[in-house]
Amino acid sequence: MNVLPLVNKGLAMFQWKQDVEAAERCCNEALRTDPECEAAVATLAQLSLQQGKIDVAVSMFERHTELARNEPELVNALTYQYVRKSYLIMAARGLIMTTLCVGIVCSTQVYQGLP
């Protein structure tokens, strides 16, 4: 069964109403039907980042890496996975200042103790 309409519905709910919970429900439903739906895994990873659930996001990006079908997808998944792992390490050391999220794309500003 094609579960992409569920993932797209979740993304639409997020973009239209900023309803993260509805988006997560749609993606989780898609994964119950098709546990290897790469789009659902990637979307849940991004939604987790949006909410600051870094541990969940890292595990979802690891799963995304396992599901990659070609080299560009693998490179993208590994990039997010390692950036987020680095974020966790830097946050543990107190080196993270803020995380700015726009849509489902996040950018982290780093400083080393400067005001």
MIVEX-612682 format. One record per residue (C-alpha): residue number from 1; residue in one letter; x, y, z. Coordinates in Angstrom, 1 decimal. Layout:
N
    k  r      px      py      pz
  NUM  A       X       Y       Z
...
// end
This chain:
115
    k  r      px      py      pz
    1  M     0.0     0.0     0.0
    2  N     1.2     3.5    -0.9
    3  V     1.5     5.5     2.4
    4  L     2.9     8.7     0.9
    5  P    -0.5    10.4     1.0
    6  L    -0.4    10.0     4.8
    7  V     3.0    11.6     5.0
    8  N     1.9    14.4     2.7
    9  K    -1.2    14.9     4.8
   10  G     1.0    15.2     7.9
   11  L     3.2    17.7     6.2
   12  A     0.2    19.7     5.1
   13  M    -1.2    19.7     8.6
   14  F     2.2    20.9     9.9
   15  Q     2.6    23.6     7.2
   16  W    -1.1    24.8     7.3
   17  K    -1.8    24.7    11.1
   18  Q     1.6    24.1    12.7
   19  D     0.0    21.0    14.1
   20  V     3.1    18.9    14.9
   21  E     1.1    16.2    16.7
   22  A    -1.2    15.6    13.7
   23  A     1.9    15.4    11.4
   24  E     3.5    12.9    13.8
   25  R     0.3    10.8    13.9
   26  C     0.1    10.7    10.1
   27  C     3.8     9.7     9.8
   28  N     3.5     7.1    12.6
   29  E     0.4     5.6    10.9
   30  A     2.3     5.4     7.6
   31  L     5.2     3.6     9.4
   32  R     2.8     1.1    11.0
   33  T     1.5     0.2     7.5
   34  D     5.0     0.4     5.8
   35  P     7.9     0.3     8.3
   36  E    10.3     1.1     5.5
   37  C     8.7     4.3     4.3
   38  E    11.7     6.6     3.9
   39  A     9.6     9.7     3.6
   40  A     7.8     9.0     6.9
   41  V    11.1     8.4     8.7
   42  A    12.7    11.5     7.3
   43  T     9.7    13.6     8.2
   44  L     9.6    12.3    11.7
   45  A    13.3    13.1    12.1
   46  Q    12.7    16.7    11.0
   47  L     9.7    17.1    13.2
   48  S    11.7    15.8    16.1
   49  L    14.3    18.4    15.4
   50  Q    11.7    21.1    15.3
   51  Q    10.6    20.2    18.8
   52  G    14.1    19.9    20.2
   53  K    13.9    16.1    20.6
   54  I    17.4    15.6    19.4
   55  D    17.8    12.0    20.7
   56  V    14.7    10.9    18.8
   57  A    15.9    12.8    15.7
   58  V    19.3    11.1    15.8
   59  S    17.7     7.7    16.0
   60  M    15.3     8.5    13.1
   61  F    18.2     9.8    11.0
   62  E    20.0     6.5    11.8
   63  R    17.0     4.6    10.5
   64  H    16.8     6.9     7.5
   65  T    20.4     6.0     6.7
   66  E    19.4     2.3     6.8
   67  L    16.6     2.9     4.3
   68  A    18.6     5.1     1.8
   69  R    18.2     3.7    -1.7
   70  N    21.0     5.6    -3.4
   71  E    24.1     7.6    -2.7
   72  P    22.6    11.1    -2.6
   73  E    20.0     9.9    -0.1
   74  L    22.7     8.2     2.0
   75  V    24.9    11.3     2.0
   76  N    21.9    13.4     3.0
   77  A    20.9    11.0     5.8
   78  L    24.4    10.7     7.1
   79  T    25.0    14.4     7.1
   80  Y    21.9    15.1     9.3
   81  Q    22.8    12.1    11.5
   82  Y    26.3    13.3    12.2
   83  V    25.4    17.0    12.5
   84  R    22.8    16.1    15.2
   85  K    25.2    13.8    17.0
   86  S    27.7    16.7    17.0
   87  Y    25.0    18.9    18.4
   88  L    24.4    16.5    21.3
   89  I    28.1    16.5    22.1
   90  M    28.4    20.3    21.9
   91  A    25.2    20.7    24.0
   92  A    26.6    18.4    26.7
   93  R    29.7    20.6    26.8
   94  G    27.7    23.8    27.0
   95  L    28.8    25.1    23.5
   96  I    25.4    25.5    22.0
   97  M    23.8    29.0    22.1
   98  T    20.6    28.7    20.2
   99  T    18.8    26.6    17.5
  100  L    16.9    28.6    15.0
  101  C    14.1    26.6    13.2
  102  V    12.3    27.8    10.2
  103  G     9.8    25.4     8.8
  104  I    11.5    22.0     9.2
  105  V    15.0    23.3     8.5
  106  C    17.1    24.1    11.5
  107  S    20.3    26.0    11.8
  108  T    22.5    25.9    15.0
  109  Q    24.6    28.9    16.1
  110  V    27.6    27.9    18.2
  111  Y    29.7    30.0    20.5
  112  Q    32.4    29.2    23.0
  113  G    31.4    31.1    26.1
  114  L    31.2    34.6    24.6
  115  P    28.2    36.7    25.5
// end
